[in-house]
Amino acid sequence: MRTTVVERDDEGRRDEWRGGDEQCREAGEAWGHGAADWSSLFEHYSIDVLLALLPRLGIGPDVRVLDVACGAGLAVRLARSTGATVAGIDASHDLLAVARARTPEADLREGSMYALPWADGSFDVVISINGIWGGCQPALDEAFRVLRPDGAVGLSFWGPGPPHDLRGCFKVIARHSPAPHLASMRRLNDIGAPGVAEAMLAASGFVDSEAGVRTSVVEWPDAEIAWRAISSMGPAVPALRHGDVEEVRREVLAAIEPARDEHGAYRFRNDHRFVTARRP
């Protein structure tokens, strides 16, 4: 019988788990700094992947669904609209406040994806929309634990492209971020490399993985809204704290100029990948 990371005696894995809790706390603080702008202006990037994942995972009436790193709860709301019983966890108090307002009947909890506060076998489906990344293996161990036998898991993450219209904006943020943040982002983004997500799922005990791809589309009507949306991202926080905010803003807007159409609106298309698997 497979044991979870919490039950192992291996100190290295325990240290990884504890370090992950600290990582979750820091990420929650970063992502919560612009909760209203993020939930209103950027969170819709995931619509195409959600439309692919929800039916593929069998989400519907009476299905128990957990969203790990649920953020402002768009996926929770859409899953609930199918008749599913929904729950979610996130490290950001402010994003969870939005999620609770959207779906009051959901079981939404503030906490770490490395220590899920639900019993073994509590869910039929676990999803994580750009929430579990490279180096987050203990989070998949926990997802495995709370799934019933034959339950399904679905993850999404940015792919290597093309298209990747937001890459220029991310490069600006990277240039203005401190070195430790850059190292962390490279490790997290490893999941987008071919086969990495499937290998992580297999390492946690999942089987029958299948990969898919969609094109994420985000649109903003003008430069002011584009900047508010981009600066609401968690990864932007180190650059905003470490660098000159006005300089970062100018460089970001210059980087995204190719995405502006003849009406002044910005439109970005990005490679969005997902993987599903099953707990045996």
N, C-alpha and C positions, 0 to 999 in steps of 0.2 A: 504494500500500500504506500502511495506517495505521501511524503510529509511536506508541510509548507515551510517557508523560510523562517517563520517564527519558532518552529519546533526544532530546528536543527541546532546542533551543538557547535557547528563551525563558526569560530569567532569572526573570521573574515566576512562571512555572509551576514552575521549579526551587525558588524560595523557598517556594511553596505546599507542595510535596512535602516539603521539609525541615521546615517548620513542622508539617506533618501528623505527621511522625515524633515530634516533641516532644509533640504532642497525644496520640499513641498511648501514649507512655511515661507521661505524667501520668494518662491514663485507666486504664492498666494498674495503676498504683499505687493509684488510688482504688477500682477494682472489686475488687482483690485483698484489700482490708482486712478484708472479712468473707466470705471465700470459702466457708467451711463453712456459714454461715447462708444465703448467697445460693443455693448449689447445692442445699441441702436444703429451703429454705422458699419461694423465689421463682421459681426458674428454670422451674418448671412452667407459668408464665404463657403460654409459647409453644406449648403442646401443640396447640391447635386450629389454629394457623397451620401448624405442622409437618405435621399430618395432611392439610392441604390441599396444601402445597407438594411434599412428597416424591413422591406419585404424579403430580402435574401436571408435575414436572420429569423424570419417567421414572427416578427413582432406584430401583435394584434390583440384581440380581446382576451383578457385573463392571463396573458403572458407577463411574468414578473421580470422587469427590466431594471438593471443598474447602469447608470452612466458614471464612469470614473473620470474625475476631473471635469465635472459637468459645467463649470463656468456659470454663465448667466442662464443656462437651462433651455436653450433652443431645442436640442435633441430630446430633452425630457418632455417638453411641451408637445413636440410632434409625435413622440412615442405614445404619450397619453391620448392624443387625438385618435389613435387607432383602437383605443379601448384597453391598452396595456395598463398594468399596475406598475407605477414608476418610482424609482428612487435615484438619488444621486449624491455624490460627495465631491467637495472641492475645498481647497485650502484658503480661498478668498471669501471673507465675510461679506464684502460688498457685492461681489458677483452673485453669491447665494441669495442675497436680499432681492435681487432682480429675479432670479429663478423662482423664489417662493411667491413673488407677486404674480408671476406668469402662470404658475401651476400650484395653487395653494394646497391641493390634495396630495402632492408628491411628498415622499419621505426624503427630505433633503438635509444633509448633515455636513457640518464643517469638520474637516479632518484630513488625514493623510491617506493617500492611495496605497501606502505601504503597510497600513494597519486598518483594514476595512472593519467598521463596527457592526458587522452582520455575521450571523452564524454560518457554518458550513452548509452548502447546498441551498442557500436562500433564494437563488435566482435562476431563471430559465435562460436569460441572455445578459451578457455584460458587453457594453460598448464603451469606447473611449475615442472621442473625436479630437485628434491632435492633442491628446493629453498624456499618453504613454509614449516615451521616446527612447532612443538609444541609452543604455545604461540604467534603465528603469525595470530591470528584470524582476525584482521582488514585487513590483506592482502586478505583474502578470502571474506570479505565484499566488498572490492574494485573489486575483480574479478567478483563477482555477479553483481555489478553495471555496469561494462563495457560490460557484456554479453547481447546479445539480448534475449528476451523471448524464451525459448526452446533451448538456447545455451548450450554447453557442457563444462565441466571442467575436467581436468585430472591432478593428482598430483602423484609424486613418492617420495620415501624415503627409507632409509635402514630399513630392517626388523630385527627381533631379531635373525634370523638364526635358524638352520644351513642352508647353510654353512655361515661362517663369517671368511674367512681366513685373513682379514685385522685387526681383533680384537686386536691381539697382538701389532700391530703397533700403533693403537689408544690408547691402554693402556699405552704404553711408552710416547706418547705425553701428555696424561692426567697426568702422574706422574710428568712431568716437567713443567706443566702449573700452573699458579697462581689459588688460590681457587675460585675467582669470575668467571673465565672462565669455570672452571669445573661445577659450579652451572648452568651457562647459557647453557652449552652443555647438561646437563641432562634434562633440561626443553625442549630444542629444540628436543631432541631425543625421547621425550614422544610420538611423533606422530607414532612411530613404534609399540607401544603397540596395541593389538587387539582392534578394534572399535574406537580408538581415532580419526583417520582421518575422518571416517564416521560421528562421532559426531560433529567435527569441521565444516564439510560441511553443516550438517543439521542446525547448529547454525547460519550460514550465509544465510540460506534460500534455499539451494540446496536440491533436491529430487532424488530418484531413484539411490542411490549410489551402485556401484559394485566394488568389490576388485579383484585384480589379483596379481600374483607373477611371477617373472622371476629370473634367476640366472645371475648376472652380472659377467663378466670375464674381468680382466685386466692382461696384460702381459708386462714384461719388460725384455730386453735381458741380463742385468748384474746388479751388485750391484750399480754401479755409476748412471745408469739410474733410477734404483728403488728409490734411495735416492733423486734424483732430482725430480722425480714424487711425492713422498710422501711429501717432504718438500715444494712443491708448493701449497699444500692444505691450505685454509684459517685457519682451526683449528690448523694447525701446528705453526702458527705465534706466539701465546703467549708462547709456549714452546721454540721456537728459540730465542725469545727476553728475556725470563725469565731465561732460563737454559744455560748450557754449550753446544754449538752447536755440538762439536765433541763427547761429551758424549751422546747426544741425537742420533746422527747418529749411533754410535756404538751399542746402545741399540736397535734402530729400525732395523738395519741389522741383529742383533742376533734374534730379534723377528720374522722376516720374513724368516729366514733360512729354516724352514720346507716347504716353498712354492717353494724352488729352485729345479729344475729338474737336471737330469744327464748332461745336456748341459750347466748348469750355469744360465739358464733363470728362471725368477720368474713368477708364474702363480697363480692368486688369484680368488677364486669363492666366491661370496657374495650374500646374500639374499636381493633381490631388490623388493620392494612392490609398487603397484600403486592402486589408487582409482579413478574412474570416477563418475560423477554425472551430473545433469541437472538443469538449472534454469527454474522453471515453468513459 
